Amino acid sequence: MIWSVVSKAEMKGCTSPTFRFQEEALGKDNIKLAVVDEDDNLNFVDKDDIVLLRTASKAFVDTIHKKGVKSTAEDFNAYRLTSDKVALTDFLRSRELSVARRYSIHDVVDGKEYFVKPRNGSDSKVSPQFICHTREEVERQRQEIFKEYNQDVIIEDYLPGKEYTVACSKIGSGLYSAPIDINVPFERMDKEEEFNVRTLAIWTFIELELKHHARIDLRSDGKGNIYVIDVNLIPSLGPNDKWTKCFEACSLFYEEALMMAVNSAL
């Protein structure tokens, strides 16, 4: 049995039909949804089951690892690191992997393009209001983000080039990667571009010492240079989500894309 485990707090108010699609793809007898408190002991999970973790909870991770069952749960430090964009970019830079240059508010000068986004979370989508050209605009966006998200921001160079995402899945001794250009997901990139995107994503996965799966977002600066923007350790797995589109571009069906996540637990 595959158990898709999510916290009650995360599911509160959620109307997403994602699990229904997973159930239709894999069969009701093969996958079940468990919406539980984070301190639940997960006694419903048998030793031969697989846990598809859907909430980055330390309590869940500790319980799953203590039970010794097959799961997609990473070391909790990986969730902590990837949820903080400042910590993540510092880590990747220390490993000599390309990330956008970061600024403090005191470094901002008028006339340069900056990208100002929430420090925490995994949404790397480019929104027009995140692009600022003056210190006044940066400060205004900083205040808006604090008001809406109650958190600080990260200020980086704005990268105006292409946006990519790469689905990575470690199955056995193999690490599978499926890159796409988000704006034209079913058009093949040229060989050099695809090689550079895939290589940067794979090395990011390796340096983070990930053991299961992740979706890694990247952007180019329009001059051929590619940078890591975000690492999502619990990517959405619906039929229209980026994870699925990555594998569809490799001619895999939804069920197969879903199993690329599930089988990373083995």
N, C-alpha and C positions, 0 to 999 in steps of 0.2 A: 504494500500500500504506500502511496505517496501522500504525505500530509503537507498541505500548504498552510503554514502556521503564521498567523498574524495576530497582533494584539487588539484587544477590545478598544483601546484608546484610539488606535490608528483607523479602525473600521467605523468609528462613530461618525455618523452622517455620510458615510460613503455609499454611493449608489452605483459604483462601477460594476459592470457585468463581466469583468475580466475572468473571474473564476468560472462562471457559467461556460465561457468559451473553452477554458482549459478542460472542464468536465466533458464537454461535447467532443473535444479532440482526443482525450485519453480514455474516456469511458468512466461512468459513475462508480464502477467497481474497482477502479484503479487509482483514483485521486479523490481526496476529501479535504474540505476546508475546515480548519480548526481556528476559531476566533476565541481566544482565551486571555485571561489576565497574565501579565508578564511574570508573576510569581507562580504560575501554574507548574506543576511538576511533570506535565506531559506524560502521564501514565498510560494514556491511550496509544502511545507509540510503542510498537513491538520492536524487538531487536533486528528483525529483517526488513523493517519499514525504512522509508526515505523521508527526511524532513526537508521540504523546500521552504527555507526561511524567508518570510516576507516583511519582517519588522526587525530593524537593527537595534535589538535590545540586549544589553549585557546579561540580564537575567535569563533570557532565552538562550543566548549563546552558551552561558555557563552550564545550564541544565542539559542542553543538547550534547555538549562535549562530555559532561559527566556521565550521561547515559551511554555514550560510546556508539550511538547509531549513525548510520550514513546520513549525511546532511550537506547542505550548501552553506553552512555557517562558517564564516571566516573567523580568525582570531579577532577578538573585539577591538584590539588596537587598530586594526585596518579600518573598521567602521569609524572609529574616532578620528583617525587621521584624514580620511577622505571626506568627512563631513565638514571639515574646517579648511576652507580654500587657502588661507594663509599658511597653515601647517603643511598642506598638501604641496603647494608650490615651493615652499622652502625645502621640503623633502626631495622633490623631483629635481630641483636645481642642484641640490647637494650630490645628486646622482648623475649630474651632467646631462639631464634630459631637458628638452626645450619647453620653457613656459614663458608666458608673457611677462614683460617687465612690470614690477609693482612699484607704486608710489605712496608716500604719505601725503596727507592733505597739504603739508608745507612745501612739498616738491612740485605741486601743480602750478603750471603757468598758463596764461591765456594763449589761445591759438593752436593748441595741441589737442588731438582727439584722445579721450580717455573713456574707458569702460568701467562703470561704477555699478557693482552688483552686491547682493547680500553676501556676507562672509560665510555663512553656513547654509547647508542644503545642497541639493544635487541638480538644480534646474539651471542649465547653461544656455537656455534660450536667449537670443539677442532681442532685446526690446528697445525701441527707439529712445525711450526716456533714459536708458542706461548709458547712452552715448552723450558725453559732455565735452564742451570745448573751452570752458573758462572755469576758474576757481569758484566763481559764484554758482555756476551750474552744478559743479561737483558737490559743493556744500549743500545746495538745495536738494539734490538727489540723495545725498547722505542723510539728510533730515527726513526725507520722505520714506526711505527704507527703514530707518529707525522707528518711525511712526507706524509703519505697516507691519514690520517683521520683528520689531523690538531687538534689533541686533546691529552690529557695526557693519561696515562695508569693506570691500576690497577694491582698490583703485588700480587699474592696469592699463597698458596700452590697448587702444581699440584695434582689433585685427579685422580689416575689411574684406578679407578674402573668403575662400570657400569654407564651408562648415562640414565636418566629417564626423562619423561615429563608427566605432569598431566593436562588434560583439566578440568577446573572447571567452572561450570555454576550455577548461582543462579536463580532459577525459583520459584516464590512465596516464601514460607517459607523454601523451600528445597535447599540444596547446593549439586549439583551432581558433582562427581569427577570420572575421568577415567584415571588411570595411565598405562603407558607402559614402558617397557625397549626398548629404541629407536633402539637398534641393532637387537632385536628379538621381534618386536611389537605384533606378533600374538601368542607368547608363554606366557602362564600364569606364573607369578612370584609365588614363594612359599608364603604361607599365611602371614608369619611374615614380609617378605620383602615388600609385597604389602601393608600391614597395615602400616609399617613405612613410606613408600613413600607417601601414601595417606594422612596419618595424618599430616606429615610435610607440605605438599602442602595445605591442608585445613586450618591449623593454620596460614600459611602465608597469604592466602586469607582473613581470618578473621581479622588478626592483621592490614592488610592494609586497612581494612574497605571497601572492594570492594563490589559493589552492583550488578554487572552484570556478566561478565565472564573474564577469563584469562587463559593463559597457563603458567604453572610454571615448570621450568627446574631444575633438581637436578642431583647430581653426588655422587657416593660413593668413599671412599678412599681405597676400596679393603679389608677393615677390618670390614665391617659391619656398618660403620658410614656413614650417608647420610647428604648432605648439599644442601641448596638452592643456585642455581647459577644465576638464572635469572627469571624475571617475565615479561611476555609479555601481555600487556593489549589489544593489537590489533593483535591477532594471525592471520596468513594467513588462509583462509578458503577454499582453493582449495581442490579437491578430493584426492590429493596425499600429502597434508600437514599434519603436525603432529597432529593438532587439530582433523582432520578427522580420522586419524589412531587410536587415543585414543578411539574414540567412535566405530570405526569398530571392535576394539578388544572386545567391549561389545556387538557385534552383531547388531549394528545400521548401517543403510545404509547412504549414503552421505547426502541425503535430511534430514534425522533425525539429523545427526551431525550438519548440517548447522542450523537447527531449534533450536538446543541447544544454539547456540549463539543468534539467533534472539529472542527467547522466554525469554532470560535473561533481555530483555528490559521491560517485562510486570510487 
